[in-house]
Amino acid sequence: MSAREENSELETKTVQPVKTFFMLRRLVWVLGIVFVALLPVLSCFDSVCVKSSYSAYYHVNDGIRNVFVGLLFAVSACLFSYKGFDKVEDTWLDAASVFAVFIALCPTRMDGAPSTVLSTVHNGAAVLFFVCIAVVALRPQRHLLNLVPESGKLFERRQFFITSYRVAARVMLAGPIAAVVLTYALGRETFVIWGVELLVIVAFSYYWSVKNKELAVSRADEQVIDHKVPPSQPKARGEIRGVAGELLGIRKLSAS
């Protein structure tokens, strides 16, 4: 085999996985945007556009229910297929994919109806789904962020990504908890909960969009595949402390 053929083969082995990772991340955030935009539009043709919650679209009609469930299964498949930079990240993403299935298969209660076991499972799975993604957003990946320049274009600077991850994670953690508390405190869902859920899902999509941008700027996927950069393997003892530090903004992701 000639040197040119060897280089071409090596490039193919690197480029194809990178493209796959890129498209998976893009598909996740696109599915999130489709979810928040398509369900209200479809509901307008049946009743009202804004329901008491996004989960309530499940009960509008069979067609919208199929879209609701199908989008959640698609997100679940993407998260399960996507492989993080270490086993811990994989575990959080796999757990999120399982919770997405529970959200889809365990419907929330209908407006005005009492809570059921399925609706309770639905609410719990929704909270845990976003907790898993928020933890992934906050987990220290300092060696990868160090590949991103500190200066340059505003949306390609290291600090932009750090701030974006923290903001998205805080929304994903606080939003679902607030929605559940409001539901049980008021005894019913309101349009306020719909708005909270809208912000949370947008934060989910925003995180994956920014993550895709970061890894495109740093070319981290390619460098990890080529063994130029090792995958992150944080010590288990520092895992919770590191996530808490990022959530509170008292620890710098970009620190070495």
ROLO-302976 format. One record per residue (C-alpha): residue number from 0; residue in three letters; y, x, z. Coordinates in nm, 4 decimals, padded with zeros to 6 digits, always signed. Layout:
<recs>
REC,seq,type,py,px,pz
REC,NUM,ALA,Y,X,Z .
...
</recs>
This chain:
<recs>
REC,seq,type,py,px,pz
REC,0,MET,+00.0000,+00.0000,+00.0000 .
REC,1,SER,+00.3421,+00.1368,-00.0980 .
REC,2,ALA,+00.6297,+00.1802,+00.1477 .
REC,3,ARG,+00.8191,-00.1026,-00.0190 .
REC,4,GLU,+00.5244,-00.3391,+00.0212 .
REC,5,GLU,+00.4830,-00.2379,+00.3864 .
REC,6,ASN,+00.8521,-00.3035,+00.4540 .
REC,7,SER,+00.8291,-00.6388,+00.2756 .
REC,8,GLU,+00.5268,-00.7383,+00.4842 .
REC,9,LEU,+00.6974,-00.6362,+00.8077 .
REC,10,GLU,+01.0103,-00.8281,+00.7110 .
REC,11,THR,+00.8035,-01.1384,+00.6397 .
REC,12,LYS,+00.6311,-01.1141,+00.9778 .
REC,13,THR,+00.9732,-01.1023,+01.1442 .
REC,14,VAL,+01.1750,-01.3440,+00.9328 .
REC,15,GLN,+00.9292,-01.6349,+00.9316 .
REC,16,PRO,+00.8939,-01.6657,+01.3113 .
REC,17,VAL,+01.2716,-01.6279,+01.3508 .
REC,18,LYS,+01.3295,-01.9109,+01.1035 .
REC,19,THR,+01.0745,-02.1242,+01.2854 .
REC,20,PHE,+01.2404,-02.0726,+01.6244 .
REC,21,PHE,+01.5823,-02.1396,+01.4721 .
REC,22,MET,+01.4712,-02.4649,+01.3094 .
REC,23,LEU,+01.2953,-02.5866,+01.6246 .
REC,24,ARG,+01.6097,-02.5344,+01.8324 .
REC,25,ARG,+01.8218,-02.7004,+01.5652 .
REC,26,LEU,+01.5837,-02.9957,+01.5442 .
REC,27,VAL,+01.6009,-03.0493,+01.9209 .
REC,28,TRP,+01.9790,-03.0780,+01.9326 .
REC,29,VAL,+01.9914,-03.2858,+01.6148 .
REC,30,LEU,+01.7366,-03.5290,+01.7614 .
REC,31,GLY,+01.9565,-03.5621,+02.0697 .
REC,32,ILE,+02.2598,-03.6525,+01.8591 .
REC,33,VAL,+02.0538,-03.8950,+01.6498 .
REC,34,PHE,+01.9298,-04.0573,+01.9721 .
REC,35,VAL,+02.2777,-04.1236,+02.1127 .
REC,36,ALA,+02.4222,-04.2380,+01.7789 .
REC,37,LEU,+02.1411,-04.4317,+01.6112 .
REC,38,LEU,+02.0265,-04.6587,+01.8953 .
REC,39,PRO,+02.3696,-04.8231,+01.9525 .
REC,40,VAL,+02.4188,-04.8674,+01.5769 .
REC,41,LEU,+02.0806,-05.0358,+01.5348 .
REC,42,SER,+02.1442,-05.2523,+01.8396 .
REC,43,CYS,+02.4670,-05.3830,+01.6838 .
REC,44,PHE,+02.2589,-05.5648,+01.4221 .
REC,45,ASP,+02.0630,-05.7457,+01.6944 .
REC,46,SER,+02.2944,-05.8038,+01.9867 .
REC,47,VAL,+02.5582,-05.5763,+02.1401 .
REC,48,CYS,+02.6077,-05.2072,+02.0654 .
REC,49,VAL,+02.6517,-05.0904,+02.4251 .
REC,50,LYS,+02.3693,-05.1817,+02.6587 .
REC,51,SER,+02.3436,-05.1366,+03.0344 .
REC,52,SER,+02.1767,-04.7985,+02.9753 .
REC,53,TYR,+02.0215,-04.6008,+02.6916 .
REC,54,SER,+01.6800,-04.6827,+02.8302 .
REC,55,ALA,+01.7603,-05.0541,+02.7875 .
REC,56,TYR,+01.7475,-05.0148,+02.4090 .
REC,57,TYR,+01.3701,-05.0113,+02.4526 .
REC,58,HIS,+01.3803,-05.3879,+02.5113 .
REC,59,VAL,+01.6138,-05.4899,+02.2238 .
REC,60,ASN,+01.3424,-05.5435,+01.9625 .
REC,61,ASP,+01.0237,-05.3874,+01.8293 .
REC,62,GLY,+01.2013,-05.1811,+01.5650 .
REC,63,ILE,+01.4468,-05.0186,+01.8050 .
REC,64,ARG,+01.1658,-04.9676,+02.0554 .
REC,65,ASN,+00.9723,-04.7747,+01.7921 .
REC,66,VAL,+01.2778,-04.5580,+01.7167 .
REC,67,PHE,+01.3335,-04.4973,+02.0897 .
REC,68,VAL,+00.9739,-04.3913,+02.1497 .
REC,69,GLY,+00.9468,-04.1966,+01.8245 .
REC,70,LEU,+01.2564,-03.9854,+01.8925 .
REC,71,LEU,+01.1365,-03.9012,+02.2425 .
REC,72,PHE,+00.7947,-03.7996,+02.1119 .
REC,73,ALA,+00.9627,-03.5822,+01.8497 .
REC,74,VAL,+01.1705,-03.4077,+02.1176 .
REC,75,SER,+00.8575,-03.3634,+02.3284 .
REC,76,ALA,+00.6684,-03.2061,+02.0368 .
REC,77,CYS,+00.9539,-02.9642,+01.9658 .
REC,78,LEU,+00.9853,-02.8532,+02.3274 .
REC,79,PHE,+00.6113,-02.8046,+02.3602 .
REC,80,SER,+00.5933,-02.6087,+02.0337 .
REC,81,TYR,+00.8911,-02.3882,+02.1152 .
REC,82,LYS,+00.7993,-02.0716,+02.3030 .
REC,83,GLY,+01.0492,-01.9183,+02.5418 .
REC,84,PHE,+01.0982,-01.5523,+02.6187 .
REC,85,ASP,+00.8558,-01.5532,+02.9117 .
REC,86,LYS,+00.5854,-01.7651,+03.0729 .
REC,87,VAL,+00.8223,-01.9166,+03.3283 .
REC,88,GLU,+01.0518,-02.0526,+03.0583 .
REC,89,ASP,+00.7480,-02.1824,+02.8700 .
REC,90,THR,+00.6346,-02.3668,+03.1823 .
REC,91,TRP,+00.9705,-02.5401,+03.2283 .
REC,92,LEU,+00.9826,-02.6407,+02.8611 .
REC,93,ASP,+00.6229,-02.7666,+02.8636 .
REC,94,ALA,+00.6979,-02.9698,+03.1757 .
REC,95,ALA,+01.0050,-03.1190,+03.0062 .
REC,96,SER,+00.7908,-03.2165,+02.7071 .
REC,97,VAL,+00.5494,-03.4017,+02.9377 .
REC,98,PHE,+00.8325,-03.5842,+03.1147 .
REC,99,ALA,+00.9724,-03.6901,+02.7743 .
REC,100,VAL,+00.6405,-03.8637,+02.7029 .
REC,101,PHE,+00.6572,-04.0473,+03.0367 .
REC,102,ILE,+01.0143,-04.1586,+02.9564 .
REC,103,ALA,+00.8907,-04.3015,+02.6274 .
REC,104,LEU,+00.5750,-04.4717,+02.7536 .
REC,105,CYS,+00.7041,-04.6040,+03.0881 .
REC,106,PRO,+00.9887,-04.8446,+03.0051 .
REC,107,THR,+01.2796,-04.9138,+03.2349 .
REC,108,ARG,+01.3122,-05.2627,+03.3780 .
REC,109,MET,+01.4742,-05.5357,+03.1724 .
REC,110,ASP,+01.8271,-05.6347,+03.2704 .
REC,111,GLY,+01.8159,-05.8583,+03.5747 .
REC,112,ALA,+01.4465,-05.7973,+03.6426 .
REC,113,PRO,+01.3196,-05.6306,+03.9613 .
REC,114,SER,+01.2059,-05.2704,+03.9645 .
REC,115,THR,+00.8461,-05.1985,+03.8740 .
REC,116,VAL,+00.6180,-04.8994,+03.9061 .
REC,117,LEU,+00.6750,-04.8183,+03.5402 .
REC,118,SER,+01.0535,-04.8339,+03.5723 .
REC,119,THR,+01.0411,-04.6090,+03.8777 .
REC,120,VAL,+00.8263,-04.3578,+03.6883 .
REC,121,HIS,+01.0694,-04.3818,+03.3966 .
REC,122,ASN,+01.3699,-04.3012,+03.6163 .
REC,123,GLY,+01.1920,-04.0151,+03.7903 .
REC,124,ALA,+01.0715,-03.8668,+03.4620 .
REC,125,ALA,+01.4232,-03.8857,+03.3157 .
REC,126,VAL,+01.5700,-03.6965,+03.6110 .
REC,127,LEU,+01.2962,-03.4330,+03.6043 .
REC,128,PHE,+01.3263,-03.3908,+03.2260 .
REC,129,PHE,+01.6908,-03.2906,+03.2495 .
REC,130,VAL,+01.6283,-03.0812,+03.5603 .
REC,131,CYS,+01.3768,-02.8753,+03.3617 .
REC,132,ILE,+01.6211,-02.8184,+03.0746 .
REC,133,ALA,+01.9031,-02.7383,+03.3174 .
REC,134,VAL,+01.6879,-02.4755,+03.4885 .
REC,135,VAL,+01.6098,-02.3200,+03.1491 .
REC,136,ALA,+01.9831,-02.3117,+03.0758 .
REC,137,LEU,+02.0576,-02.1411,+03.4069 .
REC,138,ARG,+01.7715,-01.8943,+03.4234 .
REC,139,PRO,+01.9022,-01.5378,+03.3989 .
REC,140,GLN,+01.8545,-01.3883,+03.0531 .
REC,141,ARG,+02.0998,-01.1057,+03.1107 .
REC,142,HIS,+01.9322,-00.8550,+02.8796 .
REC,143,LEU,+01.9625,-01.1001,+02.5892 .
REC,144,LEU,+02.3221,-01.1926,+02.6640 .
REC,145,ASN,+02.4057,-00.8238,+02.6763 .
REC,146,LEU,+02.3299,-00.8207,+02.3018 .
REC,147,VAL,+02.6268,-01.0539,+02.2494 .
REC,148,PRO,+02.9669,-00.8808,+02.2175 .
REC,149,GLU,+03.2247,-00.9346,+02.4921 .
REC,150,SER,+03.5051,-00.9563,+02.2373 .
REC,151,GLY,+03.5438,-01.0965,+01.8883 .
REC,152,LYS,+03.5524,-01.4564,+01.7682 .
REC,153,LEU,+03.6061,-01.7052,+02.0510 .
REC,154,PHE,+03.2803,-01.8930,+01.9937 .
REC,155,GLU,+03.0763,-01.5744,+01.9597 .
REC,156,ARG,+03.1823,-01.4060,+02.2840 .
REC,157,ARG,+02.9446,-01.3550,+02.5726 .
REC,158,GLN,+03.1623,-01.5471,+02.8186 .
REC,159,PHE,+03.1693,-01.8517,+02.5917 .
REC,160,PHE,+02.7903,-01.8792,+02.6062 .
REC,161,ILE,+02.7781,-01.8212,+02.9824 .
REC,162,THR,+03.0361,-02.0918,+03.0492 .
REC,163,SER,+02.8722,-02.3338,+02.8058 .
REC,164,TYR,+02.5325,-02.3011,+02.9726 .
REC,165,ARG,+02.6760,-02.3584,+03.3184 .
REC,166,VAL,+02.8747,-02.6652,+03.2143 .
REC,167,ALA,+02.5822,-02.8197,+03.0240 .
REC,168,ALA,+02.3414,-02.7541,+03.3115 .
REC,169,ARG,+02.5742,-02.9092,+03.5690 .
REC,170,VAL,+02.6086,-03.2236,+03.3594 .
REC,171,MET,+02.2320,-03.2432,+03.3042 .
REC,172,LEU,+02.1683,-03.2087,+03.6778 .
REC,173,ALA,+02.4404,-03.4356,+03.8132 .
REC,174,GLY,+02.4304,-03.7078,+03.5464 .
REC,175,PRO,+02.0740,-03.8427,+03.5825 .
REC,176,ILE,+02.0931,-03.8321,+03.9608 .
REC,177,ALA,+02.4229,-04.0223,+03.9517 .
REC,178,ALA,+02.2753,-04.2797,+03.7130 .
REC,179,VAL,+01.9726,-04.3427,+03.9356 .
REC,180,VAL,+02.1868,-04.3652,+04.2510 .
REC,181,LEU,+02.4261,-04.6103,+04.0838 .
REC,182,THR,+02.1368,-04.8220,+03.9572 .
REC,183,TYR,+01.9811,-04.8645,+04.2991 .
REC,184,ALA,+02.3165,-04.8895,+04.4797 .
REC,185,LEU,+02.4455,-05.1658,+04.2520 .
REC,186,GLY,+02.1059,-05.3286,+04.2094 .
REC,187,ARG,+02.1529,-05.3362,+03.8327 .
REC,188,GLU,+02.2489,-05.1200,+03.5371 .
REC,189,THR,+02.6076,-05.1290,+03.4064 .
REC,190,PHE,+02.7905,-04.9864,+03.1056 .
REC,191,VAL,+02.9016,-04.7042,+03.3378 .
REC,192,ILE,+02.5428,-04.5845,+03.3520 .
REC,193,TRP,+02.5296,-04.6006,+02.9718 .
REC,194,GLY,+02.8317,-04.3706,+02.9608 .
REC,195,VAL,+02.6794,-04.1283,+03.2099 .
REC,196,GLU,+02.3580,-04.1113,+03.0094 .
REC,197,LEU,+02.5582,-04.0553,+02.6921 .
REC,198,LEU,+02.7267,-03.7505,+02.8480 .
REC,199,VAL,+02.3944,-03.6139,+02.9721 .
REC,200,ILE,+02.2218,-03.6411,+02.6334 .
REC,201,VAL,+02.5242,-03.4868,+02.4604 .
REC,202,ALA,+02.5107,-03.2004,+02.7135 .
REC,203,PHE,+02.1407,-03.1569,+02.6292 .
REC,204,SER,+02.2185,-03.1334,+02.2573 .
REC,205,TYR,+02.5164,-02.9081,+02.3218 .
REC,206,TYR,+02.3015,-02.6639,+02.5177 .
REC,207,TRP,+02.0468,-02.6283,+02.2385 .
REC,208,SER,+02.3199,-02.5971,+01.9769 .
REC,209,VAL,+02.4940,-02.3199,+02.1704 .
REC,210,LYS,+02.1620,-02.1487,+02.2461 .
REC,211,ASN,+02.0863,-02.1420,+01.8749 .
REC,212,LYS,+02.4284,-01.9914,+01.8109 .
REC,213,GLU,+02.3818,-01.7251,+02.0786 .
REC,214,LEU,+02.0445,-01.6121,+01.9481 .
REC,215,ALA,+02.1780,-01.6071,+01.5925 .
REC,216,VAL,+02.4711,-01.3866,+01.6983 .
REC,217,SER,+02.2583,-01.1507,+01.9078 .
REC,218,ARG,+01.9542,-01.1657,+01.6749 .
REC,219,ALA,+01.7486,-01.1672,+01.9931 .
REC,220,ASP,+01.4501,-01.3432,+01.8350 .
REC,221,GLU,+01.4188,-01.0728,+01.5752 .
REC,222,GLN,+01.4623,-00.7894,+01.8245 .
REC,223,VAL,+01.2018,-00.9297,+02.0623 .
REC,224,ILE,+00.9520,-00.9755,+01.7793 .
REC,225,ASP,+01.0152,-00.6178,+01.6660 .
REC,226,HIS,+00.9687,-00.4990,+02.0285 .
REC,227,LYS,+01.3205,-00.3574,+02.0335 .
REC,228,VAL,+01.4030,-00.5750,+02.3331 .
REC,229,PRO,+01.1469,-00.6800,+02.5965 .
REC,230,PRO,+01.1116,-01.0482,+02.6881 .
REC,231,SER,+01.2704,-01.1409,+03.0187 .
REC,232,GLN,+01.0323,-01.1386,+03.3147 .
REC,233,PRO,+01.2371,-01.2155,+03.6272 .
REC,234,LYS,+01.0656,-01.1753,+03.9606 .
REC,235,ALA,+00.9434,-01.4998,+04.1115 .
REC,236,ARG,+01.1165,-01.4216,+04.4418 .
REC,237,GLY,+01.4566,-01.4188,+04.2757 .
REC,238,GLU,+01.4019,-01.7159,+04.0484 .
REC,239,ILE,+01.5471,-01.9922,+04.2682 .
REC,240,ARG,+01.8279,-01.7724,+04.3960 .
REC,241,GLY,+01.9203,-01.6715,+04.0410 .
REC,242,VAL,+01.9303,-02.0312,+03.9154 .
REC,243,ALA,+02.1344,-02.1432,+04.2159 .
REC,244,GLY,+02.3754,-01.8561,+04.1629 .
REC,245,GLU,+02.4309,-01.9521,+03.8013 .
REC,246,LEU,+02.4744,-02.3196,+03.8921 .
REC,247,LEU,+02.7415,-02.2375,+04.1482 .
REC,248,GLY,+02.9020,-01.9789,+03.9224 .
REC,249,ILE,+02.8733,-01.7010,+04.1811 .
REC,250,ARG,+02.6495,-01.4742,+03.9774 .
REC,251,LYS,+02.7249,-01.3276,+03.6371 .
REC,252,LEU,+02.4637,-01.3899,+03.3708 .
REC,253,SER,+02.5815,-01.0891,+03.1812 .
REC,254,ALA,+02.5353,-00.8498,+03.4684 .
REC,255,SER,+02.2734,-00.5859,+03.4078 .
</recs>
